[in-house]
Amino acid sequence: MNKRERLEKTLAGELTDHVPVTVWRHFPGDDQRAADLARSAVDFQRAFDWDVAVIAPANTYAVIDYGAQDVWNGSPDGRRIFPKHLVQRSLDWTSLRTLDPSRGMLGRVYETVRMVSDALDAAQSNSVPLMLVVYSPLTQARDLVGDEQLGLHMRTQADRVHSGLNTLTDTLLRFLDSLRRLPLAGILYVITHANYAALSEDEYASFGLPYDRKVIDSLPSKYWLNMTFLAGTMPMFKFAPALKSQIFGWHDRDNEPSLPIGKTIVNGAVCGGVAVHDHLLLGTPVTVRDAARESIQQTGARRLLLAAGGFVPVTTPQSNLRALREAVL
């Protein structure tokens, strides 16, 4: 059974020869150049033979071309930060302009995907499926202004924030459209604000959901493997039915619901089963294997893509990653 067959049967709720497994991570430093990131992503895939190869550009890649400045400060998760936010006043939202996705950082990410797909022969039917990490418009807006100011602008200058979100969405749709010619299986769509610790349901329904639906609904039918990842400590699963994806992921080992309960809420498969920090970063191969096998047992080995609940730190022991890969064999 090849990787695509295994995943298609998993999405259909059927038993397979083994539960599919994957992990995704950042490559700080290498994520600033297309060729370097492509080589790192390909080497990572070849080292572990994941059932899905997830291409994870810098977490800031979607907003750099607007003029944002970022740095990597050595954080173990590989995330880059903004020393100063681009949007300083609410009026700045109306100054954003739709970007050309063939230029700048977006163009480099396109080239990364192209080089990874060429190296892994992604156009072949029996090759490893490729997914690209994509960040929601509201997540991008937070990166441009910061959490505190975003909340203030949403409450006091909603129209201006919506103007900015429309621009961010238009750019993202153009970028996704440019990717259609590449052999991606789908995207890993990160939503950070469908989260009770960040927003109320009404706030997400106004500032997040319409734009998320526009992005997800725009994906071409050939994208058969899309994942929606609900980041944060209190994910809003109430909105999951409206976010039509084949797979749903969240920090399941650290936050509710559990994987078995999550399977009762969403129509597609669930992704998770192993904790990023307690198991993969700080654990041992034994604890990783035990956690993986427990999750497989709890879900009946159906509708499960075994993975960590998010990006794994760059310092994750190789032995723990191997243990996760071998746990399904």
C-alpha positions as semicolon CSV with decimal commas, in nm:
position;residue;x (nm);y (nm);z (nm)
1;M;0,000;0,000;0,000
2;N;0,155;0,332;-0,101
3;K;0,122;0,654;0,097
4;R;-0,167;0,799;-0,101
5;E;-0,365;0,476;-0,079
6;R;-0,301;0,461;0,294
7;L;-0,419;0,817;0,345
8;E;-0,725;0,783;0,122
9;K;-0,838;0,477;0,314
10;T;-0,772;0,660;0,641
11;L;-0,991;0,951;0,528
12;A;-1,263;0,701;0,436
13;G;-1,251;0,546;0,783
14;E;-1,108;0,216;0,664
15;L;-0,832;0,011;0,824
16;T;-0,493;0,027;0,656
17;D;-0,168;-0,165;0,674
18;H;-0,058;0,088;0,936
19;V;-0,171;0,426;1,068
20;P;-0,017;0,709;0,862
21;V;0,227;0,932;1,051
22;T;0,391;1,269;0,996
23;V;0,571;1,552;1,174
24;W;0,634;1,911;1,070
25;R;0,890;2,164;1,190
26;H;1,053;2,497;1,106
27;F;1,405;2,531;0,971
28;P;1,524;2,867;1,109
29;G;1,786;3,037;0,896
30;D;1,730;2,798;0,607
31;D;1,375;2,931;0,577
32;Q;1,506;3,260;0,432
33;R;1,624;3,106;0,103
34;A;1,421;2,882;-0,126
35;A;1,697;2,634;-0,208
36;D;1,806;2,596;0,155
37;L;1,453;2,539;0,282
38;A;1,383;2,293;0,001
39;R;1,695;2,094;0,082
40;S;1,612;2,087;0,454
41;A;1,254;1,975;0,386
42;V;1,368;1,704;0,145
43;D;1,640;1,579;0,381
44;F;1,389;1,564;0,668
45;Q;1,145;1,364;0,458
46;R;1,410;1,124;0,333
47;A;1,544;1,071;0,684
48;F;1,208;0,962;0,829
49;D;0,987;0,866;0,532
50;W;0,677;1,039;0,669
51;D;0,344;0,954;0,506
52;V;0,291;1,326;0,440
53;A;0,573;1,570;0,369
54;V;0,477;1,904;0,522
55;I;0,659;2,210;0,386
56;A;0,682;2,469;0,666
57;P;0,821;2,807;0,560
58;A;0,898;3,072;0,821
59;N;0,591;3,148;1,028
60;T;0,617;3,509;0,908
61;Y;0,634;3,440;0,535
62;A;0,285;3,561;0,448
63;V;0,337;3,918;0,577
64;I;0,703;3,998;0,505
65;D;0,628;4,140;0,160
66;Y;0,400;4,405;0,313
67;G;0,712;4,553;0,471
68;A;0,721;4,372;0,806
69;Q;1,064;4,309;0,962
70;D;1,130;3,983;1,146
71;V;1,415;3,801;1,322
72;W;1,479;3,459;1,467
73;N;1,581;3,509;1,830
74;G;1,690;3,151;1,887
75;S;1,353;3,020;2,002
76;P;1,356;2,637;2,005
77;D;1,034;2,613;1,805
78;G;1,205;2,792;1,516
79;R;0,951;3,073;1,505
80;R;1,054;3,422;1,400
81;I;0,933;3,735;1,583
82;F;0,863;4,098;1,495
83;P;1,074;4,351;1,690
84;K;0,834;4,619;1,569
85;H;0,490;4,569;1,422
86;L;0,410;4,713;1,080
87;V;0,059;4,832;1,170
88;Q;0,091;5,106;1,430
89;R;-0,243;5,285;1,385
90;S;-0,583;5,152;1,289
91;L;-0,567;5,367;0,973
92;D;-0,270;5,156;0,858
93;W;-0,508;4,870;0,779
94;T;-0,649;5,071;0,489
95;S;-0,300;5,127;0,345
96;L;-0,231;4,759;0,278
97;R;-0,228;4,664;-0,089
98;T;-0,272;4,324;-0,253
99;L;0,066;4,168;-0,331
100;D;0,208;3,998;-0,637
101;P;0,261;3,637;-0,520
102;S;0,537;3,578;-0,775
103;R;0,773;3,822;-0,603
104;G;0,949;3,855;-0,269
105;M;0,904;3,598;0,005
106;L;0,587;3,456;-0,149
107;G;0,778;3,393;-0,469
108;R;1,054;3,221;-0,270
109;V;0,802;2,995;-0,101
110;Y;0,658;2,905;-0,442
111;E;1,009;2,813;-0,556
112;T;1,058;2,606;-0,241
113;V;0,745;2,405;-0,312
114;R;0,850;2,357;-0,673
115;M;1,197;2,234;-0,575
116;V;1,065;1,999;-0,307
117;S;0,806;1,854;-0,544
118;D;1,072;1,800;-0,810
119;A;1,314;1,636;-0,566
120;L;1,048;1,403;-0,425
121;D;0,881;1,333;-0,763
122;A;0,553;1,456;-0,619
123;A;0,379;1,442;-0,956
124;Q;0,400;1,061;-0,950
125;S;0,090;0,880;-0,819
126;N;0,290;0,669;-0,574
127;S;0,502;0,953;-0,434
128;V;0,475;1,111;-0,090
129;P;0,186;1,364;-0,072
130;L;0,298;1,724;-0,013
131;M;0,127;1,980;0,208
132;L;0,218;2,348;0,251
133;V;0,162;2,534;0,577
134;V;-0,066;2,835;0,519
135;Y;-0,167;3,091;0,782
136;S;-0,516;3,238;0,808
137;P;-0,579;3,607;0,730
138;L;-0,655;3,683;1,095
139;T;-0,331;3,514;1,200
140;Q;-0,150;3,734;0,950
141;A;-0,329;4,039;1,087
142;R;-0,208;3,954;1,436
143;D;0,147;3,930;1,304
144;L;0,117;4,278;1,154
145;V;-0,017;4,449;1,466
146;G;0,026;4,226;1,773
147;D;-0,235;4,058;1,992
148;E;-0,321;4,352;2,215
149;Q;-0,358;4,609;1,940
150;L;-0,552;4,367;1,720
151;G;-0,815;4,330;1,991
152;L;-0,831;4,706;2,041
153;H;-0,870;4,775;1,670
154;M;-1,136;4,506;1,633
155;R;-1,342;4,668;1,907
156;T;-1,294;5,031;1,806
157;Q;-1,225;5,036;1,430
158;A;-1,388;4,721;1,295
159;D;-1,433;4,856;0,942
160;R;-1,063;4,932;0,910
161;V;-0,968;4,586;1,035
162;H;-1,206;4,428;0,783
163;S;-1,043;4,637;0,510
164;G;-0,706;4,493;0,608
165;L;-0,843;4,140;0,629
166;N;-0,990;4,170;0,282
167;T;-0,650;4,272;0,145
168;L;-0,472;3,991;0,329
169;T;-0,728;3,742;0,200
170;D;-0,698;3,866;-0,158
171;T;-0,321;3,824;-0,149
172;L;-0,353;3,477;0,004
173;L;-0,603;3,372;-0,263
174;R;-0,370;3,494;-0,535
175;F;-0,083;3,302;-0,378
176;L;-0,288;2,983;-0,353
177;D;-0,400;3,024;-0,711
178;S;-0,036;3,043;-0,823
179;L;0,030;2,710;-0,651
180;R;-0,232;2,524;-0,857
181;R;0,025;2,430;-1,120
182;L;0,236;2,247;-0,860
183;P;0,163;1,890;-0,742
184;L;0,050;1,970;-0,389
185;A;-0,190;1,727;-0,221
186;G;-0,328;2,011;-0,010
187;I;-0,252;2,270;0,256
188;L;-0,210;2,268;0,632
189;Y;-0,424;2,569;0,723
190;V;-0,335;2,721;1,060
191;I;-0,611;2,911;1,242
192;T;-0,499;3,075;1,567
193;H;-0,814;3,267;1,663
194;A;-1,084;2,998;1,663
195;N;-0,980;2,979;2,024
196;Y;-1,175;3,088;2,333
197;A;-0,855;3,210;2,496
198;A;-0,817;3,462;2,212
199;L;-1,167;3,564;2,100
200;S;-1,533;3,516;2,175
201;E;-1,746;3,314;1,934
202;D;-1,904;3,632;1,799
203;E;-1,565;3,790;1,739
204;Y;-1,431;3,490;1,553
205;A;-1,757;3,460;1,357
206;S;-1,709;3,818;1,241
207;F;-1,333;3,859;1,196
208;G;-1,216;3,504;1,134
209;L;-1,474;3,263;0,995
210;P;-1,581;3,451;0,678
211;Y;-1,221;3,483;0,561
212;D;-1,130;3,127;0,659
213;R;-1,425;2,992;0,466
214;K;-1,332;3,200;0,163
215;V;-0,980;3,054;0,169
216;I;-1,088;2,694;0,225
217;D;-1,369;2,714;-0,029
218;S;-1,123;2,845;-0,290
219;L;-0,901;2,536;-0,278
220;P;-0,903;2,335;-0,602
221;S;-1,074;1,998;-0,609
222;K;-0,743;1,828;-0,684
223;Y;-0,636;1,914;-0,328
224;W;-0,757;1,591;-0,171
225;L;-0,560;1,624;0,154
226;N;-0,628;1,951;0,338
227;M;-0,583;1,993;0,710
228;T;-0,730;2,264;0,931
229;F;-0,521;2,310;1,245
230;L;-0,695;2,488;1,534
231;A;-0,410;2,636;1,734
232;G;-0,449;2,758;2,091
233;T;-0,548;2,624;2,429
234;M;-0,928;2,629;2,385
235;P;-1,021;2,547;2,023
236;M;-1,368;2,638;1,900
237;F;-1,486;2,306;1,762
238;K;-1,830;2,457;1,723
239;F;-1,709;2,599;1,389
240;A;-1,542;2,281;1,264
241;P;-1,834;2,180;1,035
242;A;-1,804;2,514;0,854
243;L;-1,429;2,467;0,801
244;K;-1,452;2,189;0,547
245;S;-1,127;1,993;0,552
246;Q;-1,032;1,630;0,522
247;I;-0,829;1,642;0,845
248;F;-0,853;1,842;1,168
249;G;-0,565;1,890;1,407
250;W;-0,522;2,063;1,742
251;H;-0,302;2,036;2,053
252;D;-0,494;1,727;2,158
253;R;-0,252;1,603;2,425
254;D;-0,253;1,938;2,604
255;N;-0,611;2,057;2,550
256;E;-0,962;1,926;2,506
257;P;-1,114;1,751;2,324
258;S;-0,935;1,418;2,315
259;L;-0,882;1,248;1,980
260;P;-1,171;1,000;2,028
261;I;-1,410;1,283;2,115
262;G;-1,275;1,494;1,830
263;K;-1,361;1,213;1,590
264;T;-1,726;1,243;1,694
265;I;-1,727;1,616;1,616
266;V;-1,558;1,634;1,276
267;N;-1,644;1,448;0,959
268;G;-1,288;1,388;0,846
269;A;-0,985;1,234;1,008
270;V;-0,809;1,372;1,315
271;C;-0,440;1,453;1,346
272;G;-0,237;1,427;1,665
273;G;-0,171;1,172;1,934
274;V;0,172;1,270;2,065
275;A;0,260;1,577;2,273
276;V;0,514;1,817;2,126
277;H;0,699;1,889;2,450
278;D;0,622;1,617;2,703
279;H;0,672;1,331;2,460
280;L;0,883;1,433;2,161
281;L;1,103;1,704;2,312
282;L;1,144;1,593;2,673
283;G;1,049;1,227;2,655
284;T;1,232;0,915;2,553
285;P;1,177;0,672;2,265
286;V;0,982;0,453;2,507
287;T;0,744;0,731;2,614
288;V;0,694;0,836;2,250
289;R;0,610;0,481;2,142
290;D;0,374;0,435;2,438
291;A;0,190;0,760;2,363
292;A;0,163;0,676;1,994
293;R;0,029;0,326;2,055
294;E;-0,217;0,456;2,316
295;S;-0,359;0,704;2,063
296;I;-0,383;0,435;1,796
297;Q;-0,569;0,210;2,038
298;Q;-0,806;0,487;2,154
299;T;-0,904;0,571;1,797
300;G;-0,927;0,212;1,680
301;A;-0,656;0,287;1,422
302;R;-0,919;0,457;1,205
303;R;-0,945;0,816;1,080
304;L;-0,614;0,900;1,248
305;L;-0,307;1,075;1,111
306;L;-0,057;1,021;1,390
307;A;0,147;1,335;1,457
308;A;0,259;1,582;1,718
309;G;0,009;1,850;1,814
310;G;0,187;2,124;1,623
311;F;0,539;2,220;1,515
312;V;0,810;2,015;1,683
313;P;1,107;2,207;1,829
314;V;1,428;2,213;1,630
315;T;1,602;2,046;1,926
316;T;1,375;1,740;1,924
317;P;1,592;1,428;1,963
318;Q;1,627;1,228;1,644
319;S;1,575;0,910;1,844
320;N;1,229;1,030;1,950
321;L;1,133;1,111;1,593
322;R;1,248;0,765;1,484
323;A;1,046;0,611;1,767
324;L;0,734;0,790;1,644
325;R;0,792;0,670;1,290
326;E;0,856;0,312;1,401
327;A;0,558;0,304;1,638
328;V;0,319;0,246;1,349
329;L;0,518;-0,029;1,178
